[in-house]
Amino acid sequence: MMIWDPLRKKAVTSTPEEIVRQWFIRMLSHVAGVPETLMMSEVPMKYGGKGWRADIVVYGRDAQPLAIVECKRPGVAIDGAVAGQALRYSAVLSVRCIILTNREKTYAYLRDGDSFKETDHLPSFEEMTTWQQ
């Protein structure tokens, strides 16, 4: 079965993780107010000489990365390994916000100097763009 990815503008295989990714794209758009034109899915990057792909990256109107979203299928624990994966992506992209989700649980973190501090809500696009260190 296939599912439409509005960011890649194509149908992709409907895996459990892909369903979570598409659900969260809708959350970012409809709840956080992120324009779809300022999101990309499956963003390739290099870290430590190895190729990686961020599930979702949110960009500012200046095309600078603002947030990374790491999606896991339901039932996969959002643990230190998942956080470490998002932190590697942040080391490459220098984002202000990291979001981890498996649809059952979602955690959001905002940059606080050189580290990230958990927040109790999904930051809005406005918060992502106006946040100051």
C-alpha positions in Angstrom: 0.0 0.0 0.0 1.2 3.5 -0.7 0.7 6.8 1.1 1.1 10.4 -0.3 4.0 12.4 0.9 3.1 16.1 0.3 6.7 17.2 0.9 8.3 14.8 -1.6 5.3 15.2 -3.8 5.0 11.4 -4.5 3.5 8.2 -3.2 5.7 6.3 -0.9 5.4 2.8 0.7 3.1 2.9 3.7 5.4 1.5 6.4 4.5 2.1 10.1 7.3 4.7 10.4 6.1 6.4 7.2 2.5 6.6 8.6 4.0 8.3 11.7 6.0 10.7 9.5 3.0 11.7 7.5 0.9 12.2 10.6 3.6 14.5 12.1 3.8 16.5 8.8 0.1 17.2 9.3 0.7 18.1 13.0 3.5 20.5 12.0 1.3 22.1 9.4 -2.1 22.2 11.1 -1.1 22.5 14.8 2.3 24.3 14.7 1.5 26.4 11.6 4.5 25.3 9.6 4.0 26.0 5.9 4.5 22.7 3.9 6.8 24.7 1.6 9.2 25.1 4.5 9.5 21.4 5.4 11.4 18.6 3.8 11.2 14.8 4.5 14.1 12.3 4.2 16.7 15.0 4.2 20.2 13.5 3.3 23.3 14.6 5.2 26.8 13.4 6.1 28.0 12.9 9.6 31.3 11.1 10.5 31.8 10.1 6.9 28.5 8.2 6.9 25.2 9.1 5.1 22.1 9.8 7.2 18.6 10.9 6.5 16.6 13.2 8.8 12.9 12.3 8.8 11.6 15.9 8.7 13.5 19.2 8.7 11.7 22.5 9.2 13.2 25.6 7.6 12.8 29.3 8.3 11.8 31.7 5.7 15.6 32.4 5.3 16.1 28.7 4.3 18.0 28.0 7.5 17.1 24.8 9.3 15.0 25.4 12.4 13.9 21.9 13.6 14.6 18.2 13.1 11.9 15.6 13.7 12.9 12.0 14.2 10.0 9.6 13.7 9.8 6.0 14.8 7.1 3.5 14.3 4.6 3.0 17.2 6.0 0.7 19.9 9.6 1.8 19.4 10.9 3.4 22.5 11.9 7.1 22.4 15.2 6.6 24.2 18.8 7.8 24.3 19.6 6.1 21.0 16.8 8.0 19.2 17.9 11.3 20.9 21.5 10.6 19.9 20.4 10.2 16.3 18.6 13.6 16.4 21.6 15.2 18.1 23.9 13.9 15.3 21.6 15.6 12.8 21.6 18.8 14.9 25.4 18.8 14.8 25.2 19.0 11.1 22.3 21.4 10.7 22.6 23.5 14.0 18.8 23.6 14.6 16.9 25.3 17.4 14.4 22.5 18.0 14.5 18.7 18.1 11.3 16.7 18.1 11.2 12.9 18.7 7.9 11.0 18.1 6.5 7.5 17.7 2.9 8.9 17.6 2.3 7.4 21.1 4.7 9.9 22.7 6.2 13.1 21.4 9.0 15.0 23.0 10.2 18.5 22.0 13.4 20.2 22.9 14.6 23.8 22.4 18.2 24.8 22.2 19.5 26.3 25.4 23.0 27.5 24.7 25.0 24.4 23.7 22.4 21.9 24.9 18.6 21.3 24.5 15.9 21.7 27.2 12.7 19.8 27.0 9.5 21.8 26.5 6.0 20.8 27.4 4.4 21.5 24.1 4.9 21.4 20.3 6.6 24.7 19.5 4.7 26.7 16.9 6.4 27.9 13.7 6.3 31.4 15.2 8.2 30.1 18.3 10.7 28.3 16.2 11.4 31.4 14.1 11.5 34.0 16.9 13.3 31.9 19.6 16.4 33.5 20.9 19.3 31.8 22.8 
